[in-house]
């Protein structure tokens, strides 16, 4: 995670932050019955695939930029946030060891490829208080793009029996405003 602030003048302030996360697992073996050798790594009475390779790669990046510019009548602010997320999961039912059902599980595997991006942009102006009146106006835009591909093989003859692809394309706009007026002789706004 990193955060930077740049203020070249009293009127302008730029703040940028970035954070990232990466999780990557290496191929591992699990046991169907939770034998004594693997008792510390499994829960009792739970079933697992025999000799399953399971790998996960998960990446997230997030960028955030805030710019404040002071004008004679108020402050103009821009907020930008960009986020990307990638996840790949692979599980092979028949990894390396011999299996009584090798003929049926030789190509029995599942693969998930999930990728998502989002963008948020906001612009707003907050006017300096003028006597009893305080007001602001703004607009924002939000965008999400998400793709997911799942392929699950179900035996040698039906490697791609279960295949699914999901695509999400979402857009959202908003324009907003706010005004506060304080009365002189009453504690009322």
N, C-alpha and C positions, 0 to 999 in steps of 0.2 A: 504494500500500500504506500502511495506517495501523495503528498499534498503540497501545492505550490501557491504562493500569493504574490501578485505583482501589482504595485500601486505607483504608477509613474507620476501621478499628481493627486491633489486633494479631491479632484472631481471623478477620477477613474480608478476602479479597483477590479482586478481580475483574479478569480480564484479557480484553480483547477485541481481536481483530485482523480486518482486512478487506483483501482484495486483489482487484483486478479487472484484466481484460485485454480489450482490444477490438482486433480486426484487421479492417480493411475495405479491400478492393481495389477499384479503379476499373476500368471496362470496358477491355479491352485487345484488341489484334489480334495474332494469331500466323500464321505462314506454314507451308504444308505442306512446302516443300522447304528451308527455312532459307536463303533467298537471301542474297546478299552484304549487302544493306541491313539484314537482320535477323540477320546472322551472330553478332553479339555477344550477342544475346538468346536464341539457340537453340543446341542441340547438333547437331553435324554428323551427318548421315545419319539423323536422327530425323524422323518425319513428324508434322505437326500439321494440325488442321482449318484450312481457309482462312477467314480473316476471322472468327474466333470471338470473340464477346463472352463474357468469363468474369468473374463477380463473386463475391466471397466476403465474408460478414459473420459474424464469429465473436466471441461474447461469453462471458466466464466471470466469475462472481462467487463469492467464497468468504468466508463468515463463520465465525469461530471464537470461542467464549466458554468460558472456564474460570473456575469459581468454587470457591475453597477456603475452607472454614469450619472453624476449629479448635474442637473441643469438649473437654470435660474428659478424655475417654478416647481421643481420636484426631482424625483429620482426615477430614472429609467433602468429597468433590470431585465436581463436576458438569462434564462436558465436552460441549459441543454444537458440531457442525459442520454447516453448511448450504452446499451448493454448487449453483449453477445454471449450465447451459451451453446456449447456443443457437448453431446454425450453419445458415446458408443459403447454398447454392451454386447459381448459375445459369450455364448455358452455352448460348449460342445458336449453332448451327452456321452459319446463314446470317445474318450480322449486317447489313452495309450494302452491300458491294460486289457487283457482278454475279457470278454463278456459273453454270457450264455446267449444273449440276444444280439450278437454282433451283426448278424445279417440284417436285422431290422433297425439297428441304431447306428450303423456305420456313418450315415450322413444326417443323423438326427441332431439338429442344432437350432439355436435361435440367435437372431442378430437384430439389434435395434440401433438405428442411427437417428438421433434426435437433435435438431438444430433450431435455435430460436434467436431472433434479433428484435430489439425494441428501441424506439426513439421517442423521447419526450422533449418538446420545445415549448417554452413559455416566454411571453413578452408582456411586461406590465409597466405601467406608469403610476407612481404614487405622488400626488400633488402635495406640496407643502400646505400646511393648515392655513386657511385664509379666514381670519376672524372665527366664526363658529362652524365653518364648513371644512370637512376633510373628505377627499374622494380619491378613487383609483379606478383605472380601467385596465383590462388585460385580455389576452387571448392565449390559448394553448392548443397544441397538437400532439396526439399520441398515436403511435404506429407499432403494430406487432406483426411480425412475420415468423411463422412457425412451420417447420416441415418435420415429419416423422415417418420413417420407413421401418417396417417390421417384417422379417422373413423367418418363418419357423418351419423347418423341414420335418416331415412325419414319416421317415423311412426312406429306403433306397429308391423306391419307385416314385415317391411323391416328395421330392426335395423342397419344392416351393408350394406345398399344398396350402399353407396359410400365409398369405402375403397381404399386407395392409399398408396403405400410404395415406397420410393425413396432411392436409395443407390448410393453414389458417392465415388469413390476410385481414387484419382489422385496422380500421382508421377511426379516429375520434377527434372532433373539433369542438372547441368551446370558446365563446366570447362572454366576458363577464364584466361587471362593474359594481362598485359599492360607494355609497355616500353616507357620511355621518354628519348630522347637524345637531349642535348642542344649544339648547335654549338658555337665554340669559338668566331668567329669574326662576327657573325650575330645574331640579336635578334630573333632567330628562334629556336623552339623546335620541 
